[in-house]
Amino acid sequence: MAILGALSIARSGLIATGEALSVIGNNIANVNTIAFKGSRSEFSDLLAGVGTRSVGLGTRLAGVSASFTQGGVESTGRSTDIAIQGNGFFVVRDGTSQAYTRKGNFTLNPDGSLATQDGLPLQGYALDANGNIVGPLTDISFNGATSQPSPTTTVHVKNNLD
């Protein structure tokens, strides 16, 4: 009976390791995917019994958690690409509901709205002349923009080198 218990424990370890390798493989496969956030495997013990009479039965993959650490920020040369430094997500409209992304490679739709590669419009708040929020969350559109451009006079740059 002890051999069967030991084999069961070893089997649980092999299964958990296989599942963890699948998570690692997914991380490697998506290393060049824009805004991809890597995942990490989390394990837990399998126990039988209660309190001090517990007997170990092996391990299992308890869950997979996404890592939301800051990734590298690169210049793309495209004026519609935006990056988020720190916490936060872009809000996009998916039909009548909202979705969230950190993927900032946007394009201009023919109607002048800023949108994801899948055509989901980027959302934002309108601001008054003093920078106060006016109205509800709405599509960001450059159609009908009337303000004249003004030259930049000062630039402050902070950069991280990978």
C-alpha positions in Angstrom: 0.0 0.0 0.0 2.9 2.4 0.8 4.2 2.0 -2.8 0.9 3.0 -4.2 0.8 6.1 -2.0 4.3 7.0 -3.1 3.4 6.5 -6.7 0.3 8.7 -6.3 2.4 11.4 -4.8 5.0 11.2 -7.6 2.1 11.2 -10.2 0.7 14.4 -8.7 4.1 16.0 -8.9 4.5 15.0 -12.6 1.0 16.3 -13.4 1.6 19.6 -11.6 5.0 20.0 -13.3 3.4 19.3 -16.7 0.8 22.0 -16.1 3.5 24.5 -15.0 5.5 23.8 -18.1 2.4 24.6 -20.2 2.3 28.0 -18.4 6.0 28.6 -19.1 5.5 27.5 -22.8 2.7 30.1 -23.1 5.0 32.8 -21.7 7.8 31.9 -24.2 5.4 31.7 -27.1 4.0 35.2 -26.4 7.3 36.9 -25.5 7.0 39.3 -28.5 3.3 39.8 -28.3 2.5 43.5 -27.7 1.3 44.1 -24.0 1.5 40.4 -23.1 1.7 39.8 -19.4 3.5 36.7 -18.3 1.9 34.2 -15.9 3.2 32.3 -13.0 2.2 28.9 -11.6 1.1 28.6 -8.0 1.1 25.3 -6.2 -0.6 23.9 -3.2 -0.3 20.7 -1.0 -2.7 17.9 -1.2 -3.5 16.7 2.3 -5.6 14.0 3.9 -6.8 14.2 7.5 -7.1 17.1 9.9 -4.7 19.1 12.0 -1.6 17.3 13.2 -2.9 14.0 11.7 -2.6 15.3 8.2 -0.8 13.1 5.7 0.7 14.6 2.5 -0.7 13.2 -0.7 1.3 15.3 -3.2 0.9 18.6 -4.9 -1.4 20.3 -7.4 -1.5 23.4 -9.5 -3.6 25.8 -7.4 -3.8 28.5 -10.0 -2.1 30.7 -12.6 -1.7 34.4 -11.9 -0.8 37.1 -14.3 2.2 39.3 -13.6 1.3 43.0 -13.9 4.8 44.3 -13.5 5.9 47.2 -15.7 7.3 46.1 -19.1 9.7 47.9 -21.3 8.5 51.0 -23.1 9.7 51.4 -26.6 9.4 54.1 -29.2 7.5 52.8 -32.3 7.6 55.9 -34.4 3.8 55.8 -34.8 1.9 58.9 -33.5 -1.1 56.8 -32.4 0.8 54.4 -30.2 0.4 55.1 -26.5 2.1 53.4 -23.4 1.0 53.3 -19.8 3.7 53.7 -17.2 2.6 52.3 -13.8 -0.9 51.1 -12.9 -3.9 51.4 -15.1 -5.6 50.1 -18.3 -7.0 51.7 -21.4 -10.8 51.5 -21.6 -12.2 50.5 -24.9 -15.9 50.1 -26.0 -16.9 46.6 -27.0 -20.5 47.1 -28.2 -22.4 48.4 -25.2 -19.9 47.2 -22.6 -16.4 48.2 -21.7 -13.2 46.2 -22.0 -9.7 46.9 -20.6 -6.3 46.6 -22.2 -2.7 47.7 -21.8 -2.1 47.2 -25.5 -1.6 50.7 -26.8 -1.0 50.2 -30.5 -4.1 52.2 -31.7 -5.1 53.3 -35.2 -7.4 56.1 -36.5 -10.7 54.8 -37.8 -12.2 56.5 -40.9 -14.6 58.4 -38.6 -11.6 59.9 -36.8 -11.8 57.8 -33.6 -8.8 56.2 -32.0 -9.3 52.4 -31.9 -7.6 49.1 -31.2 -6.4 46.9 -34.0 -9.7 45.0 -33.7 -11.7 48.3 -34.2 -12.8 48.8 -30.6 -12.9 52.6 -29.9 -10.7 54.0 -27.1 -12.7 55.7 -24.4 -11.9 58.9 -22.5 -13.5 61.9 -20.7 -14.0 65.3 -22.4 -12.2 68.1 -20.6 -13.1 71.8 -20.3 -10.6 74.6 -20.8 -9.5 74.2 -17.1 -8.9 70.4 -17.4 -12.0 69.4 -15.5 -13.9 66.3 -16.6 -17.1 67.2 -18.5 -19.7 64.4 -19.2 -19.5 60.7 -19.3 -16.9 58.3 -20.7 -17.0 58.6 -24.5 -15.1 57.6 -27.7 -11.9 59.6 -28.3 -12.3 61.2 -31.7 -10.1 63.7 -33.6 -12.9 64.4 -36.1 -13.8 68.0 -36.1 -10.8 69.1 -33.9 -10.6 72.9 -34.2 -7.7 73.9 -32.0 -4.6 75.2 -33.7 -1.4 73.3 -32.8 1.1 75.1 -30.6 4.9 74.4 -30.7 6.4 72.5 -27.8 8.8 74.8 -25.8 10.1 72.4 -23.1 10.5 68.7 -22.9 11.4 66.6 -19.8 12.5 63.1 -20.5 12.9 60.2 -18.1 14.0 56.9 -19.5 14.8 53.3 -18.4 17.3 51.3 -20.3 16.6 47.5 -20.4 
